[in-house]
Amino acid sequence: MNYTEAVRFIHSRQRFSSTPSLDRIKRITSLCGNPQRSMRFIHIAGTNGKGSTSVMLSSILTAAGYKTGLSTSPYITCFRERFRINGIMISEDELAQIVTQLYPVITDLDEQGVVANEFEVVVAVTLLWFAKEKCDIAVLEVGLGGRFDATNVIPAPDCAVITHIDLDHTAILGDSVKQIATEKCGIIKSGSRVVAYPVQYPEATQVIKDSCEKADCPLAIPQIPDFTADLSGAAFDYKGESYNISLVGEHQVLNAVTAIEAALGVGIDVKFIKQGLATATMPARVEVVSKSPLIILDGAHNPDGMTALSKTLQTLCDVKPVAIMGMLKDKDCDSAVKIVAPQFSKVITVGVDNPRTMTADELKVCLAPYCNDICTADSLTDALNLAKAEGKPIVICGSLYLASQIRPLLTEKQNI
């Protein structure tokens, strides 16, 4: 099996299973020798901030000399981005070899009626590669939820991190913050330390505290620091030490102090925490992909993410930018766009290359109550040309899938 065939096989799997369960991933890992038992873990769940916090912690652990695996989702630039060791993506040949090894296990289980979904296969690949490469520790971002997420096949992690919890994936996780928090806190296991993002709804905080008490786990909630920020990042003091990050926005400062508490909790020296935070980068998280014209790419797609983006734009942009926006139908469009739309002078709507996309016209209708100047574009290239013609900063948001599809256009010199 070559790389193309391996990726095709993974993507051929169903997106979700009809029954939430860890049984399928447990069967797979058992047949593969339980690779998850060969390393330590930091496990990260939450609604927003999981990816950024994961990348920060991976960068810190790598700086400290650990051979560090990192698993995040979804990817932005390349499918192999989901599998990294010390910041380096898995090679095409390595991915093909691991999937070839896994293929007979998955297909044999298929014949037994144990049908693994796409994410379960991705997690199995992740664990097999990390074990093969003898990682010391791995940072795992959950795919969805926590309690029945395939990453929860791991033993008690050194640290379980709960990032900000809000409403998203309500059809699967529940329609209240309390229900969603309960699912997210399913990663908390006896024997782990727990760190929670410092700003939570009261009902989420209570679920986190109750879950920690039930599992007899110590809980750390960081203090909110004073900080200075601009479009190059932020500087702040925490527990008597000064830190710098290149990720943009107040929410990234809060993600950073969450990562600091997790790193301190597993015994990482402050000098490595500083080094790791300073070098951590994340595409499509208030990413400045061009300074002239100013183009900001952000994967915000739910109310919580749009709130963070809106606050960042209010703080750091002197002129109301023009937006390019595309969203998926299964997101809470109305709640999300009414938060951020007032920050834009104009919105250009596009479809996303995904079966679940809203059409440009559908998104225009959703935006109409909150923005006076809206137009549609037939393609991403047309949308960029329309936005540039406005002569203002440009913000692209609404979907990580949109970010993935438009980013190559932004990073080619002739399009900047």
N, C-alpha and C positions, 0 to 999 in steps of 0.2 A: 504494500500500500504506500503510495507516494503522498506528499503533503496535500495536494488538491483533493485526492480521494479521502484522506483522513478528515479534512475539514468538511467535505461533503457528507461523510458518514455522521459526523457529530450533528450537523445541521439537519440531517434527515430525521432525527429523533423528534418525538412530539414535544411541544413546548412545556406543557404541564401534564401531570398525571391526574387521573380522576380522584384518587384518594391520597391526601397528604400523609406521608409515612416516611420513616427512616429505614424501613425494612429493605427496600430495593438497594440503597447505597450500602447498607450493612452486608447484604449478600454479595455485592460486587467486591467490596474491600476485603471481605473474608476470603473469597476465592483468589484474590490477588496477594494474600499474605499479610493483610492488615498494615499497609504502608504507613497509616496515620499513627502507628504506635512507635515509630522510629525517631520522632522529633518533638520539640516543644512548639506551642502555638500561642499566638495572640489572636483572639476571635472578635470580630467587629460586626455589630448589628445596629440598625437604626433606620430612620427614614432618609435623612440627608446628611452629608458629611462623611459617609462611610469611606468613600474612595480617597478623599483628601487625607483623612486621618490614617488610613491604611498606608498610603504612600509616605506620609511623614514618619510613621513608626518603622516602616521598612528602611527608610533612609537612615534613621537613627541607629537601628540595629546593625546595619551594614557598616556605618561609620565606627561602631564599637567593635568591629571585627568578627561579627557573627556571619556565617553563611546563611543568608536570609531569603527564604522563599516569599513571594508575594502573589496573591491571587485576588484580582478585582474584576468587577463586571458592571456594565458592559464595557466593551472596548471602544476606543475612539478612532484610532488610526489604523490598527492592524489586529486581526484576531489573536495573534501570538502575544499581544499586549496583556492578555489575561493570565499569562504564565511567566513569571520573572524570578530570577535569582540574582541577588545583589544588583538589582536594577536592569539586568540584561534579559531580554525576551528569549524564550525557548527558540531554538533554530527550527527551520522547516523539517530537516531530517530527523531531529529529536522528537518532534511532535508526531511525525509519521510513524516512527518506531514505537512510541508509547501506544498510539492508537492501534497499531497492528497487533501489539501484545494484548491489548484489551478487547479487541474485536471478537475473538471466539468466546470470551466470558460473557459479553453482552448478548451475542446472538444465541448462545446456549440458554441463557436466562429467558430470552424472548420466547423460545420454544416451550419453556416451562410456564409461560404466562406471567413472568416477572419482567415487565417491560420498563426499562429505565428511560427517563426523559432526558432531554438535551443537557440540562444543567447537571444532572447526576453523572452523566458521562464526563462532562467538563471537570467536575470535582474529582472523579476517579483518575483522570489524566493528570490533574494537578498533584494529587497525593503520590501517585506512582513516580512522577518525575522528581518531585522534591525528595522522595525516599531514595531513588536511584542516585541522585546527586549528593546524598548525605547532608542535607540541610540541617543546620543546628536548630533553627527555629523558623516558623512560617507565620506570616500575617495573612489571615483569611478573612475576606469580606463576604458576608452572607449574600446569597442571590436575592432571596425574598423571605421576609419574616425572620425566622430564627429557630423556633421550636422544631419544625419539620423541614427546615432547610437542609440540603444535602451536606453542607459543610459541618453540620452538627453531629456528624458521625465521629468527630474527633473526641479524644478523651478530654478531661478537664483542662482547659488552657491555663497558662501562667496568668493570663489576664483576659477578662471579657470586657469589651468596651461597648457601651451603649451611647451612640451619637444621638442627635436631636430626633425626637419622635413626633410625628405629625400624621395627618390623614393622607394615605396613598395606598393604592392596591386594595381599596376597601372591599371589593367583591371577594377577595381571597382572605384578607387578614382581619376583617371586621370593620364596622362602620363607626367605631368610637375610638378615641385616643387610648382609653383604658384597654379595649380589646387588642388593639395593635401593639401596645406596650407589652401586654401579656405574651403575645407571640414573639416579639423581639427578645424579651427577657428569657425565652426558652434556651438561650445559649449559656445562661448562668448555671454553673455546676459546682458542687461542693469541692473545695480544694483550690478554687480560683480566687484571685483578686478581681474586683470590679471597679471600673471607672466610668462615670456617666458625664456626658456633656453638661455644662453648668446651667444651661437655660432649658427648662422643660415645663410642660403643662403640669399643674399640681397633681392631676390624676396619673400622669406618667411617672412622676417622681415617686408617688406612693407605691406604684406597682414595682418599680426598681428596688425600692427599699424593702418591700415585702418579699420579693424574690431573693434578695441577698440574705435576709433574715432566715428564710426557709432553708436556704442552702448553706447557711453559716459562712457566708463570704464577706470579707471586709469591703466596704464601699468608700471610694474617694470621689468627691465632687469638687472640681477645681474652683478656685476663686476667679472672678472676672477681673482681668487686669486693665489698667489704663494703657493706651497705645496711641501711636501715631501711624497714619497710613496714607499711601498714595497709590498710583497705578503701578508702582514697582514693587509693592509689598507692604510690610508693616514691621514696626519695632515696638517691643513691650518689655516690661520687667515682670518677673514672676518668681516669687519666693527668694528675692534678693539677687536674682541673676537677670542679665539682659539678653534678650533673644531677638533675632531677625528672621523673617520669613519672606519668600518671594511670592507666595500666594496672596491674592488680593481680596480684601474685604474684612469687615469685623467678624463675620462668621468663621473666617479662616484663623483669626486669632483665637477664637474659642475652640476650634478644632485643635489648634496647636497646644493650648494648655491641657486639653484632654489627652493629647499624645504625650505631653511632658509627664503628666501624672502616671500614665501607663508605663512609660519608660523608667521613671524613678521607682515604680512599684516592682519592676523586675530587675532592679539593681544596676541600671545603666548610669555611668558617670555623666555629670552635667556637661563636660566638655564635648562628649560625643552627641549629646542631645542638641547642643548648640550647632554643632557641625552638620548633623543630619537635617535639622529644620532649615538651616540656611540654604541647603542644596536641593531640598525637595521641590519638585515641580509636578504639575498635574494639568494635562490638556483639558480645555473646555470648562474650566472652573474660573470664571471671570478672567479668561486668558486674553492678554493683550497680544494679538497676532500681528498687528501693524500699528505703528505710531503716526504715520502720515499716508493716508488718513488714519485716524484712530479707529481701530476695529476691535471690538471686544466680543469674544465667543464664550457663551455660557450654556451649560446643559440644563439650566433651570426648567422644570416641567411640571412642578406641583406648587401649591400655595406656599409651602415653607420655603422652597427654593426661590420662588419669585419674590418673596418677602426679603430674603437675603440680597438678591440682585437689586431690587428696588432701593433698599437702604444704601447699598454700595454706590449706585448711580447718583443718588441724591447727594452723597457725601463727596464723591470724587469727580463728577462731571459738571463743568460750569455751563455747558450748553445742552439743551435737551437733544438726545441723539435720535436718529431714525432707526427703527427696528426692522429686522427680518425675522419673521416668526413662523414656525410650523409646529403642529402638535398632533398627538395621537388621540383617537376617539375615546380611549378608555381612561383618559385623564380628566380631572375636574377642571375643565377649560374655563368655565365662568369664574370660579373662585380664583384661579391662577391669574387670568389676564386682567381682572379688575384691580389687582394689586399693583401690577407693573405697568399697565398701559398708560397711566397718567405721567409716567416718566419720559414718554416718547413724543416727539413732535409729529411723527408719522409712523405707521406700521405697514410693512409690505408682507402679505401672507403668501405662503408657499405650501405645497404638499410635501410630505416626507416619503421617501422610498421605503415604504413599509405597508403591509396589508392593512394595518390598523390606523392608517393616517386619516386625519381630517382633510378634506379638500381645501384648497385656498379659499374658495367661496364660503364653505362652512365656517372656517375660522374667522373670516371677515364678518359674518353675521354675529358670531360670538363676541367679537371685539367692538361691534358698533356702539353699544351703550357707553363705552368707556374711552373711545378715541374718535376724534372728528375727522381725521385724515387717514384713510385706509385704502390700499389698493392691492390687487392680486398680481402675482407673477407666474408665468407658465413654467419657469425653470429657475434653478439656483443662480445660474449665470445672469439671467434677466433680472432677478431680484438684486444681485450685487450691483449691476449697472444702474438700476433705478435708485438704489440707496446712495451710491457714490455721486449721482447727479444732484443730490440734495446739498452736498457740500458741508455735511455735518458729521460728527462721530456716528459710527454704526455699531449697533448691538445686535447680535444674533442669538436667539434663545427659543425655548419652547420644547426642545427634545434633544436628548443625547444622540438619537439617531440622526437628527438634522445636523448636529455638530459634527458627527462622524462623516457625513456626506459632503458638507460644505468646507470642512477644514482643508482638504487638499487644494481646493480652488484658492483659498486665502494664502496658503504658504508657497504657491508658485509665484515667482517674482513678477511675472507679467500681470498678475491679478491683484497685486498690492499697490 
